[in-house]
Amino acid sequence: MNNYRNYSIEDLLLDDSFVHYCLETEQAATEQWSAWLLQNPDQESKLKAARKLLFSLGIRISAEEKTVEFNKLKTAVEALRSSEASTLVNYQDPSKSPAKNPAKTFSLFRIAASVAAACLLVLLGYWLNSTITPADQTNQRLAYEIVRTGNGERKSVELVDGSTVLLNSNSTIKIPIDYNRNKRDLQLEGEALFEVAKNAGKPFLVKAAQTEVEALGTIFKVRSYSFENFVQTSLLEGKVSVIQSNRPSSLHYLGPGMQSTYFANADTSDLTSFNIATEEKWRNGELVFQNASFSQIQQTLQYWFGMEVELHGKPAKPILFNGKFSNKSLEDVMKAIAYVNNLSYTINDKQITIISK
């Protein structure tokens, strides 16, 4: 394996295997880079910076444009290296001491962006033309950056336009490689809270199953788990439109505190109100049980962690559980519930099973 420790961000962006790793398009590359990162954890920040730059500058390129862009690349890189050879430096770990002459050191982003803006056109053109079938080229299928969470895991994702996504447990968000160039479209499986940066010229669109939610600058949450038969949109702030892609007449608008629930099995939608304070607690990681019964514990855990929860058996004594957890892990919460209420539990395949002893 190459000595990637000596790679600059420019080198990473020009490495095919790294691009495949970022786009999750080649299993061998994914395994290779994941293994290397485990062996070199101090390099994680460099890889994250290169990955973020890859997706912030990413665009599609046709086969006809490849030759033209390759010539532009050579010209741009040669000019950059000629004029700034004395200042071009490799990535430095934050833990290491800074350069002795900061005035002559360009920032990481400026250097990387200067090179990557030129090289990424041909890089992505090479990748698309070498890996996508002719039928896919005809359809101009996009590549995506994919972010996933596991059991009980949350992730906060910052998008290039300044919007943020708080991804709940067992969820997946797909971000097109050309996100924010002409539009802002995302695909969701699971649950996420979106805080959208305002941009009147580029509406923010989330697609989840057959539901499409559009906003300009707002805060809203979408829930679309495969183990549930509905897609739910809850608006905390601003305004959104919600529509079912198979029913144009279903378009309606939500105001703060309003919630739209689409039931796929019945092909119907309900408009209701909800408690914004409850969603704010979820957003801030504040999980509260107040005199919760056995079934209420089930409902709260399923809502909170986005996992199917099954109950086995019936407690010998009624359960009225009280507890408050602040940004605690699923395991910590389950241990506390089980200990206080004399229960046992298992966590397998996106499912929690609670057993009464």
N, C-alpha and C positions, 0 to 999 in steps of 0.2 A: 504493500500500500504506500502511496505517496506520503511524503512528510508534510501533511497539511498544516502542521504547526507553523510552518514558515510561510504559509499562504497569506497574502493580503486579501482584502475584500474583493479587489479587482480579480485576483486569481480565482477566488471562489465563484464569482459570477461567470467566469469563462470556463468553468469545469462542468462538463456535461452531467457527471454523476451527482454533483451537488444540486444542479437544477432539477434533475429527476427526483432527488430526495425531497426538495422543497415542494414539488408539485405532486408527490406521491404517485408517480406514474411508472416506476420501475422497482419491483420488490428487492432486487439485488442491491440497488443504490440505497434504498431505505434501510436495509439491514446493515450495509457497509458503514453508512454515516452514523447510524444509531449506535453501533458497536464502537466506532471510533470516539464518539462523544462520551460514551461511558468511560473510556480509557483516558480521555482528556477533558475532564469537566471544566477546567479553567478556560477552555476555548469556547464555552457556550455563548458568552456575550458577543464574540466575534461572529459566530454563525448566525445568531439572532439578528445582528445588525445587517449582515449580508442578505438574509432571508427577507427582512423587512424592506430593504432597498429593492430587492428583486420584484416584490409584489407592488411596491409603490410606483415603480417605473414601467411595469409590465404592459405590453400591448400585443395585439395580434399582428402578424406579418404574412403576406402572401408569398408564394413561390417566385412570382415575377419581381417582387421587391427585394429578394434576397441579395442578388448581385449588387444592386445599387447601394443597399445599406452596408454591405461588406466593405465596399470602397470608402463609404463615409466613415466607417469604423476605423479603417487603417489610417485615413487622413487625420481624424480627430485624435486618435491615440498617439500618433507620431508627433503631432503638434503639442499635445499636452506634455508628453515626456520630454520634448525638446525644451519647452519654455519653463517647465517647472521641475526639471530633473533634480535640482538641488533641494527641493522641498518635499518631493514625494516620499512618504515614509510608509512602512508597513503598520498594520494595526498594533497598538500597544495595549496590553492588559491594564485595566484600571488600577490594579494593585501595585503596578510598578511605578517607579519614580518618573515624573514628567521630563520632557526634553529640557536640556540646559538652556536652550535659546528659544523660548516660546514664540518670539516674534517671527521666526522663520519656519514655524511648524503650522501647516494647514490643518484645519479641523478634519476629523474623520469623515464627517458627512460630506464636506465640500470636495475632498479628494475622491471619495468613492462615487459621489454623484456625478462628478465631471467625467470620470471614466465610464461608469455604468450607463449613463445616459446615451453614450455613443455605442457601447458594446452590447447593450441589452437588445437592441433591435435585431442585430444579426444573431445573437445568442438564441433568442426565442424563435426567430425564423428558422434557424438550424434545427432546434428541438421540434418544432411543429412539423416541419417538412420531413424530418427523419423518423418520426414516430406516429404520425396520424395518417390514417388510410385515406385514399382518394375520396371516398364517400364522406368521411369526416371533414375533409378540406372543403368539399362542396357545401356542407352544412355549416362550416365555419364554427365548429364546436369549440367552446372556450375551455381553457384549463382553469383549475381552481386551486386556491389555497384552502386546505381543509383543517379545521380545528375541532378536536373532539375532547369530551370529558368522560371519565369513568364513573364507577359507583361512588356516590357521595362526593364527587369532585366538582369544584367550580373553577371557572377561568374567566378572567377579565381580558377582553381583546380590544386593543385600540386600533381603529381603522385610520387610513391615511388622511381622511377628510376631517379628522378630529372627533368623529362619532365613536362611541364605545358600546361594546356588547358584553353583558354579564351572562355567561353561558352556564346553565344549571347542569346538574348531574346527568350522565348518560345522554348527552346532547351532541349534535354535530352542526356546525355552521360552515357553509361553502361560500367562499369569497371569490368571485371571478377575478382573473388576473388583470382585467382592464377596469376593475372597480374604480369609480370616481373620475374616469376620463370623460365619458359622455353621460353616464347614469350611475346610480348607486343601487344595485340589485344584490340581494343575498338569498340564500336558500337555507331553511332551518328544518332540522328534525330534532324534536325534543322541546326544550324551553329556554328562552333567553329574554333578558330585559335590554331594551335598546334605548340609548340616550343619543338622539340624533343632532348633529351639528347643522345649523341652519344654512340652507343654500337653495334659494327659490328656483334657480335654474336646473337643479338636479334633485328631483324628488327621491326619497329613500323608500325602497320597496323590499318587503320581506315576503317570500313565498314559502308557505308551509302546507303541505298536502294540496288541497284544492282552494285554499284561502290565500288571498293576496292583501297585504296591509301596506298602505302608502302614507308617508308623512313627509313634512318639510323639516321642522325643528320641534322635537317633542320627546316625551319619555313614555314608552309603552312596553308591554310584555306580551309575548306570544307563546302559547303552550300547545304542542302537537306531538304527543307521544304515541307510539304504535300500540301500546297496551290500553290506550283509552280511545273511545270512539268519537272524539270531538277535537276541534281546533278552537282555542279560546284566545281572544285578544282583549287585553285590559289596558285602558289608557289612564296614566297617572298625571300627565301634563300635556297641554297643547291640543292638537286635533289630528285625527287620522281617518282615512276612509278604509272600509273593509268590503271585500267583494269575493264571491265564489267564482272561480274561473269558468265553471260550467254553467253559471247562471248570471248573466249580465244585469238582470233586473234586481239582483240581491244587494246592489250597492247601497251602503248606508254610512253615516258619519258618526263618530264617537266624540263625546266631550269628556273631560276629566271625571273619573268615577264611574264611567260607563264601561260595560263589558259585552262583547259579542261572542256567542258560542255557536259554532256550526257543528251539527250532528250529521256525520257522513252517512250513517246507516239509514237515517230518515230524510236526508237531504233538506234539512230545515235549519233555521237560525233563530236564536233567541237574543233579545237585548235586555240586559239587566243592569243593576247597579252593584258596586262592590265597595268594600272598605279600603280606601287608599292607604290608611295607616297600617293595615295588615301587610300590604305589598311593600311598604317602606321598610317594615321590620324584616321582611324576607330579603330585601335589597341590601340591608345593613347587616345581615347575618344574625338577627336576633330571633331565636326560636323559643317560643313560650308555650308551655302546656298549663292549662288552668282547670283543675278538677276534671281532667280528661279521662273518659271511660276507655275500655279496651278498644272499642270500635273507633272512638275519636282519636286515639293514638294512631291507629291505622290510617285514618284519613289525613291526619296532620303530617305524618311521615311521607305518605305518598305525594301530597301536595308539595312538601318542602324539598324533598330529595329527587323527585321525578322518577321514582321507582315503584314498581308494583309491590304492594304489601299484602301478604296473606296471613290470616289468623288461624291457628290450629288449636282446638280445644276450648274449654270455657273455664275461666278462673274460678277457684273455689270461693273466693270472696270478691265482692265488687271492687273495681279499680277506680280510684279518683286520683290521678297522677298530677302533681304540680312540679314544674321544673322550668328553669330558664337557662338557655345556652347561648353564648355569644361567640359566633364564628368557631364553633366546635365541629370536629369531624363526625362523620356518620358513625364511626366505631365508638367514639366517646359518648355520643347520644344514646346509642343502643345499649352500651354497657350500663349506663345509669338507669335507663328504663327497666332493663332486665333485672338488675340488682334490687331496686326498690320494690318491684312488683312480683318478685319471685317467678320470672319468666326466663325462657331461653330463646335464642334466635339464630338464624343462619342468613348469610348474604351470598347469593349465588346468581349468576346470569341475570343481572339487572333486577333482581327480586329480593325482597326481604321477607323472611318467614318468621313469624313470632309464635312461640309455642308456650302454652300454659302448662306448667308442671303439675 
